[in-house]
Amino acid sequence: MTWNADGYVAVVTIFNFYKYRHIESPGWQLGWTWAKKEVIWNMMGGQATEQGDCSRFKGTIIPHCCKRKPTIVDLMPGTPYNQQVANCCRGGVISSWVQDPANAVSSFQLTVNQAGTNNTTARAPQNFTLNTPGPGYTCGPARTVNPSKFVSEDKRRVTQALMTWNITCMYSQFLAQKTPTCCVSLSSFYSKSIVSCPTCACGCQNSITQPGICVESESPNVPSALSRSGKNSHAPLVQCTRHMCPIRVHWHIKVNYKEYWRVKVTVTNFNYRMNYSQWNLVVQHPNFEHLTRTFSFNYQPLTPYASINDTAMFWGTKFYNDLLMHAGPSGNIQSELIFWKEKSTFSFEKGWGFPQRIYFNGDNCVMPPPDLYPNLPNASVPRVTSLLCLLTMILVSLVIVLGYV
């Protein structure tokens, strides 16, 4: 933004362009490696997690951070106004672009010294990392782009930065965790069978490499297991199940009306270490073009292909069910969806009524095998019954005729 006698003042802004992936508490951590011997002299709206060795600086005022590889975190809500900048101080929580675009941005300001004082001598930091708080994001190199521009509130003046660097970070579920984080189960009104999540979908109870990764729902040892979390405080501690997933999504085809059909969706949290705030659910199904009503959830269609509306995003209502509590009696949220029947496409045959894919908080959930989906009752049963009745009537008639003979 400005040059000073020994460096510059910069504003760093994180934009979350993911439509359905957000950053939950305890928030983001941004790191990098300085290109030269830069130090962070002062910060607003954020802070370095460690100061590092600043012994080479004399006097009563020393830099905020002298580490060559600093790690920056957001300040918490309630920070004094004289330490804030725009879009700061939310504890590192960033909403997804669809849920809350106004809060899908986070910023902080820093004064950098020993950094060069013009466009030629100032060097971009290297090796950026973004943790949220776990891994998953991979950041590219800093690129020099056109300076950012800022429009005044009255829209009559435009100012611009002196230099701007852009860094793009991409998320990979495979880098974030070795096993899936959610699974899907299915049921319907026309079948007595309930298709559970696949066994060991997210891990197995008898895992040799990860012993003690689950606790029984009635176990009195849950508080002690949570207190022993230590460095693994963000690793799931799940309720013991066959699937061992922190999250289960259940899709139940509830009612078949004359012109509509109704579905109940339930999301259950089996993770004792996590309250999922601002959760979201993305579902792919060919009938979302005819979704007419939702209950308890917010809804937004996602149309990656402009002419096809088969993907929907759901999230909780603020202050009602936007917080999915940890495992226990209150660890679930649910809603019902009503679809209109399009005569040319509607069918319950071959699993058409069930979703093709489900994501929870942006992670792909494990689906049951298609050959296990609940089946419609055998349509040939009525015809078989009619045939038996016909054969019985013929036999009775023959008996009567033979009796007269």
Secondary structure, DSSP 8 states (H G I E B T S, - for coil): -EE-SSEEEEEEEEE---SS--B-TT--EEEEE-SSS-EEEEEESEEES-----TT--SS---SB--SS-EEEE--TT--GGG--TT--STT-B--TTT-GGGSEEEEEEEEESS-SSTTT----EEEEEESSSS-EEE---EEES--EEE-TTSS-EEE-S-EEE--EEE-HHHH-SS-SEEEEEEETTEEEEE---TTSS--TT-SSSTT-EE-TT-TTHHHHHHT-GGGTTS--EE--SS--SEEEEEEEEEE-SSEEEEEEEEEE-BTT--EET-EEEEE-TTGGGEEEESSEEEEEE-SSTT---EEEEEE-TTTTSEE--SSTT-EEEEEEEEE--TTT---GGGTTS-SEEEETTEE-B---GGGS-----TTHHHHHHHHHHHHHHHHHHHHHHHH-
